[in-house]
Structures are given as C-alpha cells and as structure tokens.
Amino acid sequence: MKSAAPPNFDTAAFRLALGEFATGVTIITTRAESGQLIGITASSFNSVSLAPPLVLWSLAKRASSMTVFEANTHYVVNVLAASQLALCRRFATLKGDRFAGVAHAAGDTGMPILDGALAWFECHNRSRYDEGDHVIFVGEVERCGVTGDAREPLVFHRGGFHTVDPLG
Ligand SMILES: Cc1cc2nc3c(=O)[nH]c(=O)nc-3n(C[C@H](O)[C@H](O)[C@H](O)COP(=O)(O)O)c2cc1C
C-alpha cells in the first residue's frame, strides 16, 4: 500500500481545522491499584459500537496518568454539564490531588463516578492502539446511566467553552 504523502500544513493549521469540530467534554476517571484516584479531562471521546457497546477516547503518551490507564481493568467516562466547567479545568491542569473536595461515588465496577455528570459509562479497558503521539483506548461499557435532568452540556469549540442553543 502506498504510504501517506507528507502534510502540507503545520501543527497550528491542523489544530485550527480540528477546532472547528465541536465536541462534548468528559473526565475519564479510574482508581489505581494503590487506591489513588486519577482523572483527566478529555474531548476525544466518541461512540464506536452499539452491540457490543463500545466507546473510544485517546490519551497523550506524555500524560502522567498513562501507566495507570494502561494497566487498570476499568475506567469511567463522565460526560460534563456546562455547570462543571471548573471541574473540566481542574482535571486538565491541576498537578495535585484532583479529587480533593470533588463529590463522587464508586460505581458497580468500583471506579469513581463524578456527582453531577450528565451521563457516565463504566468501561472495561478492552483494547489500546498505539498511534502517533497518543494511545487510543477502546472501552467495553459494562454500566451506563444519565442524571436525567435538563442541564445543558459543556461544549468545546475553537479552543473555547460553550453550551448549546436549540436551532428551532
Ligand atoms: C477541553 C479539553 C480537552 C482535552 N482532551 C484531551 C484528550 O482527549 N486526550 C488527552 O490526552 N488530553 C486531553 N486534554 C488535556 C488533558 O486533560 C491534560 O493534559 C491531562 O489532564 C494531563 O494529566 P496527567 O498528565 O496528570 O495525566 C484536554 C484538555 C482540555 C482542556
């Protein structure tokens, strides 16, 4: 198979184009074997398959949480509400204990589910694919749920945070 032609754009132009794709925002959480709770903000979440129920997300190889996410059997994808912007920032940047003072409860798999998440997916860490500077994680969903209230989702677009307005 012929290999790809080299890109005719730089990383900034690639980021600019990718930024036009509006996404929701999630926090992926897990509990290390030591009991330490780990979480990172991720917008790379997407659905893969209905039967079996599969989802995916990708993690930068430089992330300090990589060894835990690679080794753990389970993690939770928490879908954020617009009212959870502070949590989104905290789990993207804070160097210390990101869970300090953050309300959460253990799900059926024992992994932490954040209070107030619009939806959550408790996943078995089914497979991982090494690609470029990220690892793609495919999770098999064992449990999922929704809060079921009318709060708006957090939306990430052009590097900024938004929520949704109905079109009509
Ligand atoms: C809106 C938003 C989306 C992000 N999406 C991702 C993502 O999909 N994958 C990723 O590896 N990092 C993503 N990040 C950056 C990580 O949250 C951040 O690098 C991570 O929390 C670093 O944690 P760690 O080094 O402690 O593992 C995102 C950050 C923000 C603000």
The ligand as an ORCA input file, in Angstrom:
! r2SCAN-3c Opt
* xyz 0 1
  C     -11.213     20.609     26.703
  C     -10.007     19.715     26.878
  C      -9.955     18.500     26.222
  C      -8.854     17.647     26.377
  N      -8.856     16.438     25.737
  C      -7.809     15.598     25.890
  C      -7.822     14.302     25.270
  O      -8.783     13.907     24.608
  N      -6.730     13.499     25.456
  C      -5.645     13.901     26.206
  O      -4.688     13.127     26.334
  N      -5.616     15.115     26.815
  C      -6.677     15.954     26.681
  N      -6.674     17.172     27.316
  C      -5.528     17.534     28.165
  C      -5.547     16.730     29.474
  O      -6.727     16.971     30.229
  C      -4.333     17.054     30.357
  O      -3.175     17.036     29.590
  C      -4.251     15.990     31.439
  O      -5.166     16.314     32.457
  C      -2.877     15.814     31.957
  O      -2.997     14.931     33.043
  P      -1.867     13.946     33.518
  O      -0.569     14.334     32.872
  O      -1.880     14.123     35.005
  O      -2.300     12.567     33.118
  C      -7.770     18.037     27.196
  C      -7.823     19.274     27.865
  C      -8.940     20.094     27.720
  C      -8.975     21.407     28.467
*
